[in-house]
C-alpha cells in the first residue's frame, strides 16, 4: 500500500502549500509572489531536463519528451488557463480567511464533473449525485458561517474571484484529461513545460507590476514563497508517482488528496488565529465527504 502513503504525503504537502500561499500573499503584492514561486519550479525542471540531455539516466517518471510546435502550443494553453486561475485564487486568498477559501477551492472536482457532463458527455452515478448534493449543502452552510465574519458570499467580490479561479481550475482538470489520455503527453512533460511557460507568463505580469502599469502593493520577500513552489511541485510529483503503482485506485488517490483541506483548515485556525473554527468544521467535513463521494462514484 505504498501508493496510499504517497497520496497522504501529497495531501499533507498540498495543505502546506495552501498555508504557505496564505502567508506569502497576506499584506503583500501578489504578482511577484506568483512569479518567484513559479520561477523556482521552472528552474527545477530546467535543471532536470539539462541533466537528462547531457547526462542521462533519469527515471522514466522524470523524463520530458521532445515536442512539436503544436504540442508546445497545447501546453502553453494549459499554462495560460492555470495562470488565470491562480491570479484569481491568489488575489482572493489574500483578502479571505483561509478557513473559508480552502474548502471552496476543494470543490474543484465537483465542477470538473459538471464539465465532464457538458463537454465529454459523461453520466454520473448515484454516488456522484449524492456527493454533489452534499457539497452544495455544505457550501451553503459555510456561507452562513462566513456571513458571521462579514464575508457575505453573494456580495463579497473576493468570493467571486475565488469561485472564478476554482472554475478555471476545473477547466484545467478537464484539459489535463485531454492532454494525458487523448493527446498522449506524459505527466513529466506536462508538468515541466507547464511550469516553464507559467513562469514566463508571470514574468510579464511581474514586469507590469515593477513598472507601475497599474496600482500596486509593495512586495516583501518571504521564505513561504518557496513553500508555495516546492510544496506544489513535490505534491504533484508524489501524486503522479502514486498513480504509477499498478494497485493504485485513481478515485481513492484523488479522494485522499482532499485531506489537504483539513491540513489547511487546521493550520489557518492554529497559525493565523482565524475565527469560528468549530462552527466551520461541519461544513468543511461535509464538503470533503461530498467530494470523496463524487470521486468514488
Residue pairs with C-beta under 8 A, 6 or more apart in sequence:
1 247
2 242
2 245
3 242
3 243
3 245
3 247
3 248
3 253
4 242
4 252
4 256
6 238
6 239
6 241
6 242
6 245
7 238
7 239
7 242
7 252
7 253
7 256
7 257
8 256
8 259
9 238
10 235
10 236
10 238
10 239
10 242
10 256
10 257
10 260
11 235
11 256
11 257
11 258
11 259
11 260
11 263
12 259
12 260
12 263
13 231
13 232
13 234
13 235
13 238
13 260
14 231
14 232
14 235
14 257
14 260
14 263
14 264
15 259
15 260
15 261
15 262
15 263
15 264
15 267
16 227
16 231
16 263
16 267
17 227
17 228
17 231
17 232
17 235
17 260
18 98
18 102
18 105
18 260
18 263
18 264
18 267
19 98
19 224
19 227
19 263
19 264
19 267
19 268
19 271
20 224
20 225
20 226
20 227
20 228
20 231
21 90
21 93
21 224
21 228
22 93
22 98
22 101
22 268
22 272
23 222
23 224
23 227
23 271
24 33
24 37
24 222
24 224
24 225
24 227
24 228
25 33
25 90
25 91
25 93
25 94
26 94
27 217
27 220
28 94
28 217
28 218
28 219
28 220
28 222
29 209
29 216
29 217
29 218
29 219
29 220
30 87
30 90
30 91
30 94
30 217
31 87
31 202
31 205
31 206
31 208
31 209
31 216
32 206
32 209
32 219
33 90
33 219
33 225
33 228
34 86
34 87
34 90
34 202
34 205
34 206
35 199
35 202
35 203
35 205
35 206
36 221
36 225
36 229
37 225
37 226
37 228
37 229
38 195
38 198
38 199
38 202
38 229
39 199
39 202
39 203
39 229
40 225
40 226
40 229
40 230
40 233
41 195
41 198
41 199
41 229
41 230
41 232
41 233
42 195
42 196
42 198
42 199
44 195
44 233
45 64
45 191
45 192
45 193
45 195
45 196
46 196
48 58
48 62
48 64
48 192
49 64
49 192
51 58
52 58
52 62
52 63
52 64
61 187
61 188
61 240
61 241
61 244
62 188
63 186
63 188
64 186
64 188
64 189
64 192
64 193
65 185
65 186
65 188
65 189
67 75
67 189
67 193
71 183
71 185
72 193
74 179
74 183
74 185
75 179
75 185
75 189
75 190
75 193
75 194
75 197
76 193
76 197
77 175
78 172
78 175
78 176
78 179
78 190
78 194
79 193
79 194
79 197
79 198
79 200
79 201
80 197
80 201
81 168
81 171
81 172
81 175
82 168
82 169
82 172
82 194
82 198
83 198
83 201
83 202
84 165
84 168
85 165
85 166
85 168
85 169
85 171
85 172
86 165
87 165
87 205
88 161
88 162
88 164
88 165
88 168
89 101
89 105
89 161
89 162
89 165
89 166
89 169
90 165
91 158
91 161
92 101
92 158
92 159
92 161
92 162
92 165
93 101
93 162
95 158
96 151
96 156
96 158
96 159
96 162
97 149
97 151
97 268
97 272
97 274
97 275
98 264
98 265
98 267
98 268
98 272
98 274
99 265
99 268
99 269
99 274
99 276
99 277
99 280
99 284
100 142
100 146
100 149
100 151
100 280
101 162
102 260
102 261
102 264
102 265
102 268
102 284
103 138
103 139
103 142
103 261
103 265
103 280
103 283
103 284
103 287
103 288
104 139
104 142
104 159
104 162
104 163
104 166
105 162
105 165
105 166
105 169
105 261
106 258
106 260
106 261
106 287
106 288
106 291
107 135
107 139
107 166
107 287
107 291
108 166
108 169
108 170
108 173
109 170
109 173
109 254
109 258
109 291
109 294
109 295
110 131
110 132
110 135
110 170
110 290
110 291
110 294
111 166
111 167
111 169
111 170
112 170
112 173
112 174
113 122
113 124
113 128
113 132
113 294
114 170
115 170
115 171
115 173
115 174
116 122
116 174
116 177
117 123
117 124
119 174
120 174
120 177
124 132
124 297
125 297
126 297
127 293
127 294
127 296
127 297
128 293
128 294
128 297
129 297
130 290
130 293
130 297
131 289
131 290
131 291
131 292
131 293
131 294
131 295
131 296
131 297
132 290
132 294
133 290
134 286
134 289
134 290
134 293
135 286
135 287
135 290
135 291
135 294
136 290
137 286
137 290
138 282
138 283
138 284
138 285
138 286
138 287
138 289
138 290
139 283
139 287
141 282
141 283
141 286
142 280
142 283
142 284
142 287
143 152
143 153
145 276
145 279
145 280
145 283
146 152
146 153
147 153
148 276
148 279
149 275
149 276
151 159
153 159
176 190
179 185
179 190
180 187
180 190
187 240
188 240
191 236
191 237
191 240
195 233
208 214
209 216
209 219
235 260
239 253
239 257
242 248
242 253
243 250
243 253
251 295
251 296
252 296
254 295
255 291
255 292
255 295
255 296
258 288
258 291
258 292
258 295
259 288
261 284
261 287
261 288
262 284
262 288
265 277
265 280
265 281
265 284
268 274
269 277
